[in-house]
Amino acid sequence: LKEEEMINNDTRLLGLMGETLGHSFSAFMHNRAYERENLNYIYINMETEKKNIGEILNGIKYLKFDGFNVTIPYKIDIMNYMDEIDPLAEKIGSVNTVKIEDGRFKGYNTDGEGFVISLAEECNFDCRGKKVLILGSGGASRAVSMTIADKNPEKIYITNRTLQKAVDLSDEINYKFSEICFPVDSVNLDAVIEDCDLLINTTSVGMHPNEDMCPIDLDLLHEGLTVCDIIYNPEKTMLLIEAEKLGCKTMNGIGMLVNQGAKAFEIWTDKKAPIELMRESLKLLLDSRKK
Ligand code: NAP
């Protein structure tokens, strides 16, 4: 296709709604995927203030939108505008993907599924019957911990700098699933981690420019542990570098980012996403930003 023929009257619209989107990788990753699959879609950034969300959504209904992603800080507010919410997104309590059909909005959350899919792909890890320790209780932790809770693990432990948030999130998981989740004070981590199969860092500790920081005492790591960090910049945090040295299976946050996007692609198009191309696009963008 020539450039001028790529966007035409039949082009379907997709996009990302958020407050500030200059940092986002989504448009680049999605547009390359539609181009590769010869799908007549274009994915655009829709930066907006909170007060305009209602009017924008009303307009979107009358344009050729098939859906959109939602990011910080609107993943919770957007739920008020949905006609239907997928059960897992309802449990997570936030929506990052909306599908529009016959003028109706259906909300999904693909963040947690993105994590679990990459865990299976990259570490061959299935959460069923496993013991999992999650560091952090913020927005990403909610998506990851609720999605893991949905996969029948034996136990989930959650620890957080602000312990009360770990207590609240654990209570919510136990209420929505079953009594599988336990908050842990950082002083009791040694006893807990010894018994765990999977460790996930969902805090921002170790993220660029604080590469020298680590969210956990590295002496607590052990060989049998699979260690994940959902941070993707740097590609290898200190936590992952040290875990690798011990022989642990490790995974960074790139797979989660790719797979949450691939799930959204599939929700909108009903077609298999070109995951490897999406991964390459992300890496390209990450590398270019490091320069
Ligand atoms: P958030 O809602 O702001 O939560 C931040 C979490 O980090 C909280 O648990 C917070 O603890 C903890 N934290 C922050 N600074 C800390 C410090 N100095 N010491 C100890 N704990 C600290 O953020 P989020 O949206 O969940 O994002 C968290 C991380 O996940 C970021 O690095 C983000 O880039 C990454 N992420 C990756 C993906 C992906 O697709 N790979 C997706 C989403 C997010 P308190 O509760 O005590 O403040």
Boltz pocket constraint, residues with backbone or C-beta under 6 A from the ligand:
constraints:
  - pocket:
      binder: B
      contacts: [[A, 111], [A, 135], [A, 136], [A, 137], [A, 138], [A, 139], [A, 140], [A, 141], [A, 160], [A, 161], [A, 162], [A, 165], [A, 201], [A, 202], [A, 203], [A, 204], [A, 205], [A, 207], [A, 230], [A, 231], [A, 232], [A, 253], [A, 254], [A, 256], [A, 257], [A, 258], [A, 260]]
      max_distance: 6.0
